[in-house]
Amino acid sequence: MGNSFEGAVVEPYLMFGGRCEEALAFYEKALGAKIESKMKFSQSPDPVPPGMLAPGFEHKIMHSSFRVGASVVMASDGCAPGGGFQGVSLSLAVHTPAEADRAFAALAEGGTVTMPIGKTFFSPRFGMVVDRFGVSWMVIVPQEWGKH
């Protein structure tokens, strides 16, 4: 099969339109995220092409990565203010209802609850929230994990 990408990994890459530093600090506090790398545009070994960045963005984050549990999420400020996360949600799977409640409450701080966290037919704990940066999250205890 010529179209096989066996072993490939898809990782989310979030663009925060100038708020990446703030978002990284938030995810460190809310989810215990571990920042693995962070580089500002001004630190790039290659010069940024003229006109690519909005004024003042030379001191914004060009690339970063952080880990939540076993998952890696990459993030940047992008090249200009603004942005949005329409049509995409990150799903955070945790092992216990208590962990789900804690993560949900932290993500909801300054955000908007779109489905309160609670028991569903498919999970002992599930809820949906849009955090203060506009990132949509689904917090879930997978059915098989909730039985342990």
C-alpha positions in Angstrom: 0.0 0.0 0.0 1.6 3.2 -1.1 -0.7 5.4 1.0 0.3 3.8 4.4 1.6 6.2 7.0 2.2 3.4 9.6 3.8 4.8 12.7 2.9 8.4 11.8 1.6 10.7 14.6 -0.9 13.6 14.3 -0.3 16.3 16.8 -2.4 19.4 17.3 -0.7 22.7 16.5 -2.5 25.7 18.1 -2.1 29.3 16.9 -2.8 31.8 19.7 -2.6 35.1 17.7 -0.3 36.8 20.2 -1.4 35.1 23.5 0.7 32.0 23.3 2.9 32.9 26.4 -0.3 33.4 28.4 -1.8 30.2 27.1 1.3 28.1 28.0 1.2 29.5 31.6 -2.5 28.7 31.8 -2.1 25.1 30.6 0.9 24.6 33.1 -1.4 25.7 35.9 -4.7 24.1 34.8 -3.4 20.8 33.4 0.1 20.4 34.8 1.5 20.8 31.2 5.2 20.5 30.9 6.8 23.0 28.4 9.3 21.1 26.3 10.4 23.9 23.9 9.8 27.6 23.3 11.4 29.8 20.7 10.6 33.4 19.9 10.7 34.8 16.3 13.7 37.0 17.4 15.6 33.8 18.4 15.3 32.1 15.0 18.6 31.1 13.4 17.2 32.2 10.0 15.7 35.7 9.6 12.0 36.0 9.3 11.0 37.1 5.8 10.3 40.9 5.6 6.6 41.7 6.0 5.7 38.3 7.4 5.2 39.4 11.0 2.8 42.0 12.4 4.5 44.9 14.2 5.8 43.8 17.6 5.5 40.0 16.9 9.3 39.6 16.7 9.2 39.0 20.5 6.2 36.6 20.2 6.5 32.8 20.2 7.4 31.3 16.9 7.2 27.7 18.1 6.6 25.8 21.3 5.6 22.4 22.4 4.1 21.1 25.7 3.2 17.8 27.1 0.0 16.9 28.9 0.4 13.3 30.1 1.6 11.3 27.1 0.3 13.8 24.5 2.3 16.5 22.8 0.6 19.8 21.7 2.5 22.4 19.7 1.7 26.1 19.8 2.7 29.4 18.4 1.6 33.1 18.3 1.3 32.8 14.6 2.2 35.9 12.6 -0.5 38.3 13.5 -3.1 39.0 16.2 -6.4 37.2 16.2 -7.4 33.7 15.2 -9.9 31.2 16.3 -10.5 27.5 16.8 -13.7 26.8 14.9 -14.7 23.2 14.2 -11.9 21.6 16.3 -12.0 20.2 19.9 -9.2 18.7 22.0 -10.3 15.6 23.9 -8.7 15.2 27.3 -9.1 11.6 28.6 -8.4 11.1 32.3 -8.6 8.0 34.5 -11.1 9.1 37.2 -14.2 11.3 37.7 -12.3 13.3 40.3 -9.5 14.0 37.7 -12.2 14.9 35.1 -13.9 17.3 37.5 -10.6 19.0 38.4 -9.4 19.4 34.8 -12.9 20.6 33.7 -13.0 23.3 36.5 -9.5 24.5 35.6 -10.3 24.8 31.9 -13.6 26.5 32.6 -12.0 29.2 34.6 -12.5 32.3 32.5 -14.1 30.2 29.7 -17.6 29.0 28.7 -19.1 25.7 29.7 -20.9 24.3 26.6 -22.0 21.0 28.3 -21.8 20.7 32.1 -19.6 17.8 33.2 -21.6 14.7 34.4 -22.4 11.1 33.8 -23.5 10.1 30.4 -24.5 6.8 28.7 -21.0 6.5 27.2 -18.9 7.8 30.1 -18.9 8.0 33.9 -17.8 11.6 33.4 -18.0 13.9 30.3 -18.3 17.6 29.7 -17.4 20.3 27.1 -15.9 23.7 27.7 -14.3 26.5 25.6 -11.4 27.8 27.5 -10.4 31.5 27.8 -8.4 31.3 24.6 -11.2 29.9 22.5 -10.0 26.3 22.5 -12.8 23.8 22.7 -12.2 20.9 25.1 -14.0 17.6 25.7 -13.1 16.1 29.1 -13.9 12.4 29.4 -13.3 9.4 31.5 -13.4 6.6 28.8 -15.9 3.9 29.8 -13.3 1.2 30.1 -11.1 3.4 32.3 -14.0 4.3 34.6 -14.5 0.6 35.5 -11.1 0.3 37.2 
